[in-house]
Amino acid sequence: MGIFNLSTHGYPWVGNLWHYGRCDQVIVAIEGLYSMEADVPPLDDLHRLKELYNFTLFCDEAHSLLSIGTTGRGCLEYWNDKHPHSQVPSDLIDIRTATLSKAIGGIGGMIAGKDKFAPAIRSHINQLRQQGGETLGSSTMVQAMWVLGQTTLVARRLRRLADMSRFCRAELARFRIPVWGDEGTPMLPVYTGRPSYAARLSYVARGYGLLASPVVTPAVPYWGGRVRINLSAEHTDEDVNKLIDAVVRGSADLGLCNAKGVERRLYNRMYSCSDVQPAQEEAEASATYDKIRDLILRSAESLEPERSKSLSLFTSRCGASIIDIGVEAQRHFGLGSGGSRWISGTFPPHLRVESLISKITGMSDCLTYPDSHIGLASTIAALCRPVNGFRRHYVLLPDDLPRAVSDGFTLAPPRDRPNRRSFPDIPGLHTLLSQLSTTHAKTYFTIYLRAPTPESLPSLRDVLRTLAKDKPRKSGMTVLIHSPHCIPQDAEFLKFAQHPNTELLVFGSFHETMGLTGAYVAGSTGLIQELRFTSRGYMYTTSPQPFVMDMVRATLEKWTADADGEGERALWLDGR
């Protein structure tokens, strides 16, 4: 199976894959709604191609599930609603994925597909779980069931969302402000042209109270700069009118439109009673609540704490008082996730947790991830980049590395991906490092080391001492220590990072240390700040739920207070 980027060549390249015999299986990956353009893929063309070439069609419905279509089923339902004369079959898409963060404001995702793909997908998921992968939190499952159980309410809000989109597009068009995308989609990409104008319009719009994210090269072509505005069914009529005013006034301030002589029309649909079925909606909400409550009670009765690793960790290392803190935080911040970091995903609990981890590890900065696997893979991918001032870059990985590490190396862009070398054990690492250092001058090394148990952490001190001693003067080095089961606090680790051209990162898991979801990576301010922009698992994925982070915060503060009272460094080595 080969991987090819068809986006710049068009669909005819699909046939060439068979013509040249380059691969015998093809998966065509599309998005249900392209968020930068707000358009839906041409499913009729894809249907004809699929009948001709019999490829597997994979669709990421991150932006389309519960956003478009009469009942929120995504791009296929939207297409058939809008194109009655060129409808496509309901089984056109073989595999569909979606994110619960965009669909319901939760955290995590879902996979749906045809039966023949189930064994392979389940096998992969089981492998991830065996390596410490985190399951979805109960709060997210409750959110999902609560939304999916209220079909009448969802359908009404989707109609309102589509109506808002149509009105905004029509009204902005009257002011000759170009908005890209298909009718009724919940994104408004306002075209600006030059990247500088996208940045300026975003800044000016924010001054008028509108969050409009700039989108510029390399995400889009250089002259395709735009600002992206996301609509929500929760927007009131006043919100919609303020949104349009902000775009019009901001565009006029920058000379992107001429608002003189054009009279504004106001959006006024909020209290239309013809679209509301209060009795039906109330009945569905009541029935859904009863089902969820019954499921929670039955789960609580059958739960065996000793068989639940995360519950056992939480009970022994956090305590019941942390639950009360989580409940209070949920009342304050809500049940939903924090959103993407590049938009508005950081809350006070996130900042406090990052500060506490920095204090405990002795590092100068820290960032948090919503999931250990995503966080580790994303960190590895971000570190696989060219390093200024060095001719070559090698990534040195152990033979028995976790799946997240290999996934991270694969995710790195091929053109920037460094050379990968494997070592069987620590002596093998030293031998490999000596060979590569002798052969190539001005070489940068990124080394992954794992502490499988808390007891193995002290042995890494000698490893770091030897690495610092043997590192050639003109070489550079970043060592990533993966400590999933405890939060290390070791002065010897910090001494390593004080050597010239060396960096130390510590990656850990809240799931493995306290039974709560999330992970962290700590290191120098410069490198952590770089990762905030280059680690896709930090920048673009949903941040950890604020109420969960507040429970992590309270647990860390409790541990810190206990450590100060006992004065024992061993506390951090066993995570008690």
C-alpha positions as CSV (number, residue, x, y, z in Angstrom):
1,M,0.0,0.0,0.0
2,G,1.4,3.4,-0.9
3,I,0.7,6.9,0.3
4,F,0.2,9.7,-2.2
5,N,-1.0,13.3,-2.0
6,L,-3.6,13.8,-4.7
7,S,-4.8,17.2,-3.6
8,T,-2.5,19.1,-6.1
9,H,-3.1,16.8,-9.0
10,G,-6.8,16.0,-9.0
11,Y,-8.8,12.8,-9.2
12,P,-7.3,11.4,-12.5
13,W,-4.2,10.4,-10.5
14,V,-6.3,7.7,-8.8
15,G,-6.3,5.7,-12.0
16,N,-2.6,6.1,-12.6
17,L,-1.9,4.2,-9.4
18,W,-3.2,1.0,-11.0
19,H,-1.8,1.8,-14.4
20,Y,1.8,1.9,-13.1
21,G,1.3,-1.0,-10.7
22,R,2.5,1.0,-7.8
23,C,0.1,-0.4,-5.2
24,D,-2.7,-3.0,-5.1
25,Q,-4.8,-1.3,-2.4
26,V,-5.8,2.3,-2.3
27,I,-7.5,4.3,0.5
28,V,-8.8,7.7,-0.6
29,A,-9.0,10.0,2.5
30,I,-11.3,13.0,2.4
31,E,-12.8,15.4,4.9
32,G,-16.6,15.7,5.4
33,L,-16.3,19.5,5.6
34,Y,-13.1,21.3,4.7
35,S,-12.9,23.8,7.5
36,M,-10.6,26.3,5.8
37,E,-12.9,26.5,2.7
38,A,-16.2,25.5,4.4
39,D,-17.1,23.2,1.5
40,V,-18.2,19.6,1.2
41,P,-16.4,17.2,-1.1
42,P,-18.0,16.3,-4.5
43,L,-19.5,12.9,-3.4
44,D,-21.0,12.2,-6.8
45,D,-17.6,12.4,-8.5
46,L,-16.1,10.2,-5.7
47,H,-19.0,7.7,-6.2
48,R,-18.2,7.4,-9.9
49,L,-14.5,7.0,-9.2
50,K,-15.1,4.4,-6.5
51,E,-17.3,2.3,-8.9
52,L,-14.5,2.5,-11.5
53,Y,-11.5,1.7,-9.2
54,N,-13.0,0.0,-6.2
55,F,-10.9,1.9,-3.6
56,T,-11.7,2.3,0.1
57,L,-13.2,5.7,1.0
58,F,-12.2,7.1,4.3
59,C,-13.9,10.3,5.6
60,D,-12.9,12.4,8.6
61,E,-16.1,14.0,9.7
62,A,-14.5,16.1,12.5
63,H,-16.1,19.3,11.3
64,S,-19.3,17.8,9.8
65,L,-20.8,15.4,12.3
66,L,-23.7,17.1,14.1
67,S,-22.9,20.2,12.1
68,I,-24.4,19.6,8.7
69,G,-27.3,17.5,7.4
70,T,-30.9,17.4,8.4
71,T,-30.2,15.3,11.5
72,G,-26.4,16.0,11.8
73,R,-25.2,12.8,10.1
74,G,-22.5,14.6,8.2
75,C,-21.5,15.2,4.6
76,L,-23.3,12.3,3.0
77,E,-26.7,13.4,4.5
78,Y,-25.9,17.0,3.6
79,W,-25.1,16.0,0.0
80,N,-28.3,14.0,-0.5
81,D,-30.3,16.8,1.0
82,K,-28.8,19.4,-1.3
83,H,-28.6,17.3,-4.5
84,P,-31.8,15.3,-5.0
85,H,-30.9,14.6,-8.6
86,S,-27.4,13.3,-8.0
87,Q,-27.8,11.4,-4.7
88,V,-25.2,8.9,-3.6
89,P,-25.7,5.5,-1.7
90,S,-25.7,5.5,2.0
91,D,-22.8,3.0,2.1
92,L,-20.5,5.1,-0.1
93,I,-18.1,5.9,2.8
94,D,-16.3,2.8,4.1
95,I,-14.8,4.3,7.3
96,R,-15.8,7.4,9.1
97,T,-14.1,9.2,12.0
98,A,-15.2,12.2,14.0
99,T,-14.2,14.2,17.1
100,L,-16.5,14.5,20.0
101,S,-14.9,17.9,20.9
102,K,-16.3,19.6,17.8
103,A,-19.6,17.6,17.8
104,I,-20.6,17.9,21.5
105,G,-17.9,19.9,23.2
106,G,-16.4,16.7,24.8
107,I,-13.0,15.1,24.4
108,G,-12.0,12.1,22.3
109,G,-13.3,10.7,19.1
110,M,-15.1,7.8,17.4
111,I,-14.7,5.4,14.5
112,A,-17.5,3.9,12.4
113,G,-17.2,1.6,9.4
114,K,-18.1,-1.5,7.6
115,D,-17.8,-4.9,9.4
116,K,-14.8,-6.0,7.4
117,F,-12.6,-3.3,9.0
118,A,-13.7,-4.0,12.6
119,P,-11.1,-6.7,13.4
120,A,-8.1,-4.7,12.4
121,I,-9.4,-1.5,14.1
122,R,-10.2,-3.4,17.3
123,S,-6.9,-5.1,17.3
124,H,-5.1,-1.8,17.0
125,I,-7.2,-0.3,19.8
126,N,-6.4,-3.2,22.1
127,Q,-2.7,-2.8,21.4
128,L,-3.0,0.9,22.4
129,R,-4.8,-0.1,25.6
130,Q,-2.2,-2.7,26.5
131,Q,0.5,0.1,26.3
132,G,-1.4,2.4,28.6
133,G,-3.8,4.0,26.2
134,E,-6.6,6.0,27.9
135,T,-10.3,5.3,27.4
136,L,-12.9,8.0,27.1
137,G,-13.9,9.6,30.3
138,S,-17.4,8.9,31.7
139,S,-18.2,12.6,31.5
140,T,-17.7,12.6,27.7
141,M,-19.8,9.5,27.3
142,V,-22.6,11.1,29.3
143,Q,-22.3,14.2,27.1
144,A,-22.5,12.1,23.9
145,M,-25.6,10.2,25.1
146,W,-27.3,13.3,26.3
147,V,-26.9,15.0,22.8
148,L,-27.7,11.9,20.7
149,G,-30.8,11.1,22.7
150,Q,-32.5,14.4,21.9
151,T,-33.0,14.1,18.1
152,T,-35.8,16.7,17.9
153,L,-33.7,19.4,19.7
154,V,-30.6,18.5,17.6
155,A,-32.6,18.8,14.3
156,R,-34.0,22.2,15.4
157,R,-30.6,23.6,16.3
158,L,-29.2,22.3,13.0
159,R,-31.9,24.1,11.1
160,R,-31.2,27.3,13.0
161,L,-27.4,26.9,12.4
162,A,-27.9,26.5,8.6
163,D,-30.3,29.5,8.6
164,M,-27.8,31.6,10.4
165,S,-25.1,30.6,7.9
166,R,-27.3,31.5,4.9
167,F,-28.2,34.9,6.3
168,C,-24.6,35.8,7.2
169,R,-23.4,34.9,3.7
170,A,-26.2,36.8,2.0
171,E,-25.8,39.8,4.2
172,L,-22.0,40.0,3.9
173,A,-22.4,39.6,0.1
174,R,-24.5,42.7,0.0
175,F,-21.4,44.6,1.3
176,R,-19.3,42.8,-1.3
177,I,-17.4,40.9,1.3
178,P,-16.4,37.5,-0.2
179,V,-17.2,34.5,1.9
180,W,-16.1,31.1,0.7
181,G,-17.8,27.7,1.1
182,D,-21.1,25.9,0.6
183,E,-24.4,27.2,1.6
184,G,-25.5,26.4,5.1
185,T,-22.2,25.3,6.5
186,P,-21.3,26.6,9.9
187,M,-18.0,28.2,9.0
188,L,-17.5,31.6,7.4
189,P,-14.1,31.9,5.7
190,V,-13.9,35.6,4.9
191,Y,-11.4,36.2,2.0
192,T,-8.8,38.8,2.6
193,G,-6.0,38.0,0.1
194,R,-2.6,38.9,1.5
195,P,-1.6,37.2,4.8
196,S,-1.1,40.6,6.4
197,Y,-4.7,41.6,5.7
198,A,-5.9,38.4,7.4
199,A,-3.9,39.2,10.5
200,R,-5.1,42.8,10.5
201,L,-8.8,41.9,10.0
202,S,-8.6,39.3,12.8
203,Y,-7.0,41.9,15.1
204,V,-9.6,44.6,14.2
205,A,-12.5,42.2,14.5
206,R,-11.4,41.2,18.0
207,G,-11.5,44.9,18.9
208,Y,-15.2,44.7,17.9
209,G,-15.7,41.7,20.1
210,L,-15.5,38.9,17.4
211,L,-13.1,36.0,17.6
212,A,-12.0,35.6,13.9
213,S,-9.0,33.3,13.5
214,P,-6.5,34.3,10.7
215,V,-5.7,31.5,8.2
216,V,-2.6,32.1,6.1
217,T,0.2,30.3,4.3
218,P,1.2,27.4,4.5
219,A,-2.3,26.3,5.6
220,V,-3.6,28.0,2.4
221,P,-2.0,29.5,-0.7
222,Y,-0.1,32.8,-0.2
223,W,-2.8,34.9,-1.9
224,G,-5.6,32.9,-0.2
225,G,-5.5,34.5,3.2
226,R,-8.7,34.6,5.1
227,V,-10.2,34.8,8.6
228,R,-12.4,31.9,9.8
229,I,-15.5,32.5,11.9
230,N,-17.3,29.6,13.5
231,L,-21.1,29.8,14.0
232,S,-22.9,28.1,16.8
233,A,-26.6,27.2,17.3
234,E,-26.3,28.8,20.7
235,H,-25.7,32.2,19.1
236,T,-28.7,34.6,19.7
237,D,-30.1,36.9,17.1
238,E,-28.1,39.7,18.8
239,D,-24.9,37.6,18.5
240,V,-25.5,37.1,14.8
241,N,-26.1,40.8,14.2
242,K,-23.0,41.8,16.2
243,L,-20.9,39.3,14.2
244,I,-22.0,40.8,10.9
245,D,-21.4,44.3,12.2
246,A,-17.9,43.4,13.4
247,V,-16.9,41.9,10.0
248,V,-18.4,44.8,8.0
249,R,-16.8,47.5,10.2
250,G,-13.5,45.7,10.3
251,S,-13.4,45.2,6.6
252,A,-14.4,48.8,6.0
253,D,-11.6,50.0,8.4
254,L,-9.0,48.1,6.3
255,G,-10.5,49.1,2.9
256,L,-11.7,45.6,2.0
257,C,-15.2,46.7,1.4
258,N,-17.3,49.8,0.9
259,A,-20.2,50.0,3.4
260,K,-21.5,53.4,2.3
261,G,-25.1,53.4,1.1
262,V,-25.8,49.8,2.0
263,E,-28.5,49.5,4.7
264,R,-28.0,46.7,7.2
265,R,-30.7,44.1,7.5
266,L,-31.1,42.5,11.0
267,Y,-31.4,38.8,11.8
268,N,-34.6,38.1,13.7
269,R,-35.5,34.4,14.0
270,M,-34.9,33.7,17.6
271,Y,-38.5,33.5,18.8
272,S,-40.1,31.9,15.8
273,C,-42.5,29.4,17.4
274,S,-43.3,27.4,14.2
275,D,-40.0,25.5,14.6
276,V,-40.3,24.5,18.2
277,Q,-41.9,21.3,19.6
278,P,-41.6,21.8,23.3
279,A,-43.6,18.8,24.3
280,Q,-41.6,16.4,22.1
281,E,-38.3,18.0,23.2
282,E,-39.2,17.7,26.9
283,A,-40.2,14.1,26.5
284,E,-37.0,13.2,24.7
285,A,-34.9,15.0,27.3
286,S,-36.7,13.3,30.2
287,A,-36.3,9.8,28.6
288,T,-32.7,10.4,27.8
289,Y,-32.0,11.6,31.4
290,D,-33.6,8.4,32.8
291,K,-31.6,6.1,30.5
292,I,-28.3,7.8,31.4
293,R,-29.1,7.8,35.2
294,D,-30.1,4.1,35.0
295,L,-26.9,3.2,33.2
296,I,-24.8,5.1,35.7
297,L,-26.5,3.4,38.7
298,R,-26.1,-0.1,37.1
299,S,-22.5,0.6,36.3
300,A,-21.8,1.8,39.8
301,E,-23.4,-1.4,41.3
302,S,-21.4,-3.7,39.1
303,L,-18.1,-1.9,39.4
304,E,-15.2,-3.8,41.0
305,P,-12.6,-1.2,42.1
306,E,-9.8,-3.7,42.3
307,R,-10.3,-4.5,38.6
308,S,-10.2,-0.9,37.5
309,K,-6.6,0.3,37.4
310,S,-7.5,4.0,37.0
311,L,-10.1,3.9,39.8
312,S,-7.6,2.1,42.1
313,L,-5.0,4.8,41.3
314,F,-7.4,7.6,41.9
315,T,-8.7,6.2,45.2
316,S,-5.2,5.6,46.6
317,R,-3.4,8.6,45.4
318,C,-6.0,11.3,45.1
319,G,-8.8,10.6,47.6
320,A,-12.5,11.3,47.8
321,S,-12.0,15.0,48.6
322,I,-10.7,15.5,45.1
323,I,-14.1,14.5,43.7
324,D,-15.7,17.4,45.5
325,I,-13.1,19.8,44.0
326,G,-13.9,18.4,40.5
327,V,-17.7,18.9,41.0
328,E,-17.1,22.5,42.1
329,A,-14.9,23.1,39.1
330,Q,-17.4,21.5,36.8
331,R,-20.0,24.0,38.0
332,H,-17.7,26.8,37.4
333,F,-16.1,25.8,34.1
334,G,-18.8,23.5,32.7
335,L,-18.6,19.9,31.5
336,G,-17.2,20.7,28.1
337,S,-13.6,20.6,26.9
338,G,-11.3,23.6,26.8
339,G,-11.3,23.9,23.0
340,S,-8.2,24.1,20.8
341,R,-5.2,25.9,22.3
342,W,-4.7,28.1,19.2
343,I,-8.2,29.5,19.7
344,S,-9.3,29.6,23.4
345,G,-8.4,26.4,25.0
346,T,-6.4,27.5,28.0
347,F,-8.0,28.0,31.4
348,P,-6.6,28.8,34.9
349,P,-6.4,25.1,35.9
350,H,-4.2,24.3,32.9
351,L,-1.8,27.1,33.8
352,R,-1.7,26.1,37.5
353,V,-1.0,22.4,36.6
354,E,1.8,23.4,34.2
355,S,3.3,25.6,36.9
356,L,3.2,22.8,39.5
357,I,4.7,20.2,37.2
358,S,7.5,22.7,36.5
359,K,8.1,23.2,40.2
360,I,8.1,19.4,40.9
361,T,10.4,18.4,38.1
362,G,12.7,21.5,38.5
363,M,12.1,22.4,34.8
364,S,11.5,25.9,33.8
365,D,8.3,25.3,31.7
366,C,5.7,22.7,31.0
367,L,2.7,22.0,28.7
368,T,-0.2,19.6,29.1
369,Y,-1.9,17.2,26.7
370,P,-5.4,15.7,26.8
371,D,-4.1,12.1,26.1
372,S,-0.8,10.3,26.8
373,H,-0.6,8.5,23.4
374,I,-1.4,11.7,21.4
375,G,0.9,13.7,23.5
376,L,3.9,11.4,23.2
377,A,3.4,10.9,19.5
378,S,3.0,14.6,18.9
379,T,6.1,15.5,20.9
380,I,8.2,13.0,19.0
381,A,6.9,14.3,15.7
382,A,7.7,17.9,16.6
383,L,11.2,16.9,17.7
384,C,11.8,15.3,14.3
385,R,12.7,18.6,12.6
386,P,15.9,20.1,11.1
387,V,18.0,21.8,13.8
388,N,19.7,25.1,12.9
389,G,23.5,25.0,13.0
390,F,23.8,21.2,12.6
391,R,24.4,19.3,9.4
392,R,22.7,16.1,10.4
393,H,20.0,15.0,12.8
394,Y,19.7,11.4,14.2
395,V,16.8,10.1,16.3
396,L,18.0,7.2,18.5
397,L,15.2,4.9,19.6
398,P,15.2,1.6,21.6
399,D,14.2,-1.6,19.9
400,D,11.2,-2.1,22.2
401,L,9.7,1.3,21.9
402,P,6.0,2.1,22.6
403,R,3.6,2.4,19.7
404,A,3.2,6.1,20.4
405,V,6.9,6.8,19.6
406,S,6.8,4.9,16.3
407,D,3.6,6.7,15.4
408,G,5.2,10.0,16.2
409,F,8.2,9.3,13.9
410,T,5.9,8.3,11.1
411,L,3.9,11.5,11.6
412,A,6.9,13.7,11.0
413,P,7.0,15.3,7.5
414,P,9.1,13.0,5.3
415,R,11.2,15.9,3.9
416,D,12.2,17.0,7.4
417,R,12.4,13.5,9.0
418,P,15.8,12.8,10.5
419,N,17.7,9.6,10.2
420,R,16.5,6.9,12.6
421,R,18.7,4.5,14.4
422,S,17.8,1.8,16.9
423,F,19.7,0.4,19.9
424,P,19.0,-2.8,21.9
425,D,20.1,-1.5,25.3
426,I,22.0,1.3,27.1
427,P,25.5,-0.1,26.2
428,G,24.3,-0.4,22.6
429,L,23.2,3.3,22.8
430,H,26.7,4.4,23.8
431,T,28.3,2.3,21.1
432,L,25.9,3.8,18.4
433,L,26.4,7.3,19.6
434,S,30.2,6.9,19.5
435,Q,30.1,5.5,15.9
436,L,27.8,8.3,14.6
437,S,29.8,11.0,16.4
438,T,33.1,9.8,14.9
439,T,31.6,9.6,11.4
440,H,29.8,12.9,11.3
441,A,30.7,16.2,12.8
442,K,28.2,18.9,13.8
443,T,25.5,16.3,14.3
444,Y,22.4,16.6,16.5
445,F,21.0,13.7,18.4
446,T,17.5,13.2,19.8
447,I,17.3,10.3,22.2
448,Y,14.3,8.6,23.7
449,L,14.7,6.8,27.0
450,R,11.9,5.2,29.0
451,A,11.7,4.5,32.7
452,P,9.4,1.5,32.8
453,T,9.1,1.6,36.6
454,P,9.8,4.2,39.3
455,E,12.8,2.1,40.5
456,S,14.4,2.5,37.1
457,L,14.7,6.3,37.3
458,P,17.8,6.5,39.4
459,S,19.7,4.3,36.9
460,L,19.1,7.0,34.2
461,R,21.4,9.3,36.2
462,D,24.4,7.4,35.1
463,V,23.2,7.2,31.6
464,L,22.8,11.0,31.4
465,R,26.2,11.6,33.0
466,T,27.8,9.3,30.4
467,L,25.9,11.0,27.5
468,A,27.0,14.4,28.7
469,K,30.6,13.3,29.0
470,D,30.8,11.5,25.7
471,K,28.9,14.1,23.6
472,P,31.3,15.6,21.0
473,R,31.9,19.4,21.5
474,K,30.3,20.3,18.2
475,S,27.3,18.1,18.5
476,G,23.9,18.8,20.1
477,M,21.5,16.6,22.0
478,T,18.0,16.4,23.3
479,V,17.0,13.6,25.6
480,L,13.4,12.8,26.2
481,I,12.8,10.8,29.4
482,H,9.4,9.0,29.4
483,S,8.3,8.4,33.0
484,P,4.7,7.3,32.8
485,H,4.3,6.0,36.4
486,C,5.8,8.8,38.5
487,I,6.8,12.4,38.3
488,P,10.6,12.5,38.6
489,Q,12.4,15.0,40.8
490,D,16.1,14.6,40.4
491,A,18.9,17.2,40.6
492,E,21.1,15.0,38.4
493,F,18.6,15.3,35.6
494,L,18.9,19.1,35.8
495,K,22.7,19.0,35.7
496,F,22.5,17.3,32.3
497,A,20.5,20.2,30.7
498,Q,23.2,22.7,31.9
499,H,25.7,21.4,29.4
500,P,26.2,23.3,26.1
501,N,23.8,22.4,23.3
502,T,21.8,19.9,25.4
503,E,18.1,19.8,26.2
504,L,16.2,17.5,28.6
505,L,12.5,16.8,28.4
506,V,10.4,14.8,30.8
507,F,7.2,13.3,29.6
508,G,4.6,11.8,32.0
509,S,1.0,10.6,32.3
510,F,-1.6,11.7,34.8
511,H,-3.5,8.6,33.8
512,E,-0.7,6.3,35.0
513,T,0.1,8.3,38.2
514,M,-3.3,9.3,39.5
515,G,-6.0,7.7,37.3
516,L,-7.0,11.0,35.6
517,T,-6.8,11.7,31.9
518,G,-4.0,13.8,30.4
519,A,-0.3,14.0,30.1
520,Y,2.5,16.6,30.3
521,V,6.0,17.4,29.0
522,A,8.4,19.6,30.9
523,G,11.7,21.1,29.8
524,S,13.4,24.4,29.1
525,T,11.4,27.5,28.4
526,G,12.8,27.8,24.9
527,L,12.0,24.2,23.8
528,I,8.6,24.1,25.5
529,Q,7.6,27.4,23.8
530,E,8.7,25.8,20.5
531,L,6.5,22.8,21.2
532,R,3.5,25.0,21.9
533,F,3.6,26.0,18.3
534,T,5.0,22.8,16.6
535,S,3.3,20.0,18.5
536,R,0.0,19.4,16.8
537,G,-1.3,17.4,19.7
538,Y,-1.0,20.6,21.8
539,M,-1.9,23.3,19.3
540,Y,-4.8,21.7,17.4
541,T,-6.4,19.1,19.6
542,T,-8.8,19.8,22.3
543,S,-7.2,20.8,25.6
544,P,-8.0,18.7,28.7
545,Q,-11.3,19.4,30.3
546,P,-10.9,22.3,32.9
547,F,-12.6,20.4,35.7
548,V,-10.3,17.4,35.2
549,M,-7.3,19.7,35.2
550,D,-8.6,21.2,38.5
551,M,-8.6,17.8,40.1
552,V,-5.0,17.2,38.8
553,R,-4.1,20.6,40.3
554,A,-5.6,19.8,43.7
555,T,-3.8,16.4,43.7
556,L,-0.4,17.9,42.8
557,E,-0.9,20.6,45.5
558,K,-1.7,17.8,48.0
559,W,1.4,15.9,47.0
560,T,3.6,19.0,47.2
561,A,2.3,19.8,50.7
562,D,2.9,16.2,51.8
563,A,6.5,16.3,50.4
564,D,7.3,19.6,52.1
565,G,6.1,18.1,55.4
566,E,8.0,14.9,55.1
567,G,11.0,16.2,53.2
568,E,11.3,13.0,51.3
569,R,12.2,13.0,47.6
570,A,11.2,9.4,47.4
571,L,7.6,10.6,47.3
572,W,8.0,11.5,43.6
573,L,9.5,8.2,42.8
574,D,6.6,6.1,43.9
575,G,3.8,8.7,43.2
576,R,2.0,8.1,46.5
